[in-house]
Amino acid sequence: MWISVALAGPARKPLLLDLTAMSGRGVMELKRLWDASRPILHIYCSGEYAEDGLEGLKELLELADGNGIGVTMYEADWPLDNESEPLPESISRRIVLNMLNERVDRLSRNEDRSVLEIAERALCLIVLYVWSKGDRQRATELIEEYGVAHAFSPEERRYLDNAEPSPEADRHYTWSIEAAAVLLRELGLYELPPLTEQVDVGRIVEIVKGKNAAQLAQAAGEVDLDEDEDEDDDDPSADLYDLHWSIRDARLNGRPDPEGFDPDVVIERRHAFEWLATRASWDDVELST
């Protein structure tokens, strides 16, 4: 992920000289041009570079504020330097800093994800499912009801902000309900069906009905999980890697998908289990085979 920055204000030359000295503080690219309407500064904020990116952005904001410079930030997969492309919607300072602080915090910790974090992610995925099915109004209402407006990933926000998403994007997010089911299972609220079956959407809706993220997390804490369960004999994530590899291998070699398994079920459930097992952000989960 990149944060691309456009600057506007009177103190141009002194600030640009200061910014040039920021190289190595997460500032990965700086144009030597001044154009207040276009991003000129690009900060890389993913993976091991998240901490440098956060520090670089904080330093930039301090310099800009001290010089009366306005800062407009954009989130992108690549530096926004193509003037023929329209700029995306800008993103607020608060959202950017919160997002980067969360990434840096995750990288510095080794503990499991919190129950609240899992609950928020599950509810975001349910919203995306509803949105992808065409009920935009209900999905918008659910974002408010669930209290998860802050919890969508960058890719998810781009999808929700797109007035006319592609049919491929809509189809992709219809399967987010499978990932949500994995997270509800992790909370002890849903029994995951076999990989040969799709999840029960009606049952999932019933589980989360009337609950915001905090209430869903509390409901999970009230569940008496069976600590004696033999996870080695009943681990629904055990075969996911091999099945995902088989799907990709079959497609690369022009063979049918493995019989009895829906590839989207396999991929979405694996995505959720991998997210639970790592400190990666949702968009950065490694799904290679």
Number of C-alpha atoms within 10 A of each C-alpha: 18 20 25 25 23 21 22 17 13 12 13 16 10 10 18 20 11 12 19 15 10 18 14 11 20 21 24 19 15 18 13 11 11 15 12 16 11 19 26 21 25 27 27 26 26 19 16 12 15 23 22 20 26 27 18 23 26 14 16 21 16 12 16 20 12 11 15 13 19 14 18 20 21 21 24 18 12 13 21 23 15 10 9 6 8 8 15 14 12 13 13 13 15 8 12 17 14 13 19 19 16 14 21 21 14 17 17 11 10 10 9 11 15 11 19 17 13 22 27 25 23 26 27 27 23 28 28 26 24 20 21 23 14 12 12 15 10 12 21 16 12 22 20 11 15 22 17 19 14 13 17 21 16 17 15 17 14 16 19 19 12 11 8 10 13 11 9 8 12 18 13 15 22 19 22 25 27 28 25 26 28 27 27 24 14 19 23 17 21 17 13 19 13 11 19 13 12 18 22 15 14 8 12 17 11 9 15 20 13 12 16 20 23 16 15 25 20 16 17 20 14 11 11 8 12 8 7 6 9 9 10 8 8 9 9 17 15 14 12 19 17 11 20 21 14 16 22 17 15 14 12 9 8 9 11 10 16 14 9 9 16 15 18 16 23 23 19 22 25 26 22 24 19 18 22 19 12 17 21 17 18 19 14 13 18 14 13 8 12
